[in-house]
Structure formats: structure tokens, C-alpha cells
Amino acid sequence: MDKKAKKRVEVLRQRIKKLNQQLAGARQQEDEPGEVDRIEQEIAIVKEEIERLKAS
């Protein structure tokens, strides 16, 4: 991995951390239907991108 990819992975990990906090809040307070699913899908997409960057 080059320097740019490492930085991108670091940013994506921070995003996952933020999304996990949002997910916990969304589970406690289910105001919007589908919000939990949306956040879980976003987390999955970010994790896939991290794996793709690590593989390159």
C-alpha cells in the first residue's frame, strides 16, 4: 500500500467508528424506519473499500 492508500484506510476506519456510533443511537431511538439498515449497508460498503485497498 502506498501512502495515499494508507491515509484513505485511516479515514475510512474513522468513518466506520462514526457510523457505529450512529448505528447504536439509531437502534436505541428508532424514529426513522430503515435508518438502521441504511447505516449497516454504509458500514459494509466502507469495509469492502478498506479490504480492496489492502489487497492492492
GIURKA-V724560 format. One record per residue. N is the residue number from 1. PHI is phi in whole degrees, -180 to 180 (NA if undefined). PSI is psi in degrees with one decimal (* if undefined). BURIAL is b if it has 24 or more other C-alpha atoms within 12 Angstrom, else e. Layout:
BEGIN
{{N,PHI,PSI,BURIAL} {N,PHI,PSI,BURIAL}}
END
This chain:
BEGIN
{{1,NA,135.9,e} {2,-86,176.8,e} {3,-61,-38.9,e} {4,-65,-41.9,e} {5,-67,-39.3,e} {6,-63,-41.6,e} {7,-64,-41.4,e} {8,-63,-41.6,e} {9,-63,-41.7,b} {10,-62,-43.3,e} {11,-65,-40.8,e} {12,-66,-36.2,b} {13,-65,-39.0,e} {14,-64,-37.8,e} {15,-66,-40.0,e} {16,-62,-41.4,b} {17,-60,-44.5,e} {18,-65,-42.8,e} {19,-66,-36.1,b} {20,-64,-37.1,e} {21,-67,-42.2,e} {22,-63,-39.1,e} {23,-64,-43.4,b} {24,-61,-43.1,e} {25,-66,-39.8,e} {26,-67,-33.3,e} {27,-71,-35.1,e} {28,-72,-36.2,e} {29,-128,90.5,e} {30,-88,73.4,e} {31,-79,-46.1,e} {32,-103,122.4,e} {33,-68,136.6,e} {34,89,-6.3,e} {35,-66,-41.5,e} {36,-61,-44.8,b} {37,-62,-42.2,e} {38,-61,-45.3,e} {39,-66,-40.9,b} {40,-63,-38.9,e} {41,-66,-40.7,e} {42,-62,-42.3,e} {43,-62,-43.2,b} {44,-62,-41.7,e} {45,-63,-43.9,e} {46,-65,-41.5,b} {47,-64,-39.2,b} {48,-63,-40.0,e} {49,-65,-39.6,e} {50,-61,-46.6,b} {51,-62,-39.5,e} {52,-64,-41.4,e} {53,-68,-38.9,e} {54,-66,-34.6,e} {55,-72,-25.4,e} {56,-84,*,e}}
END
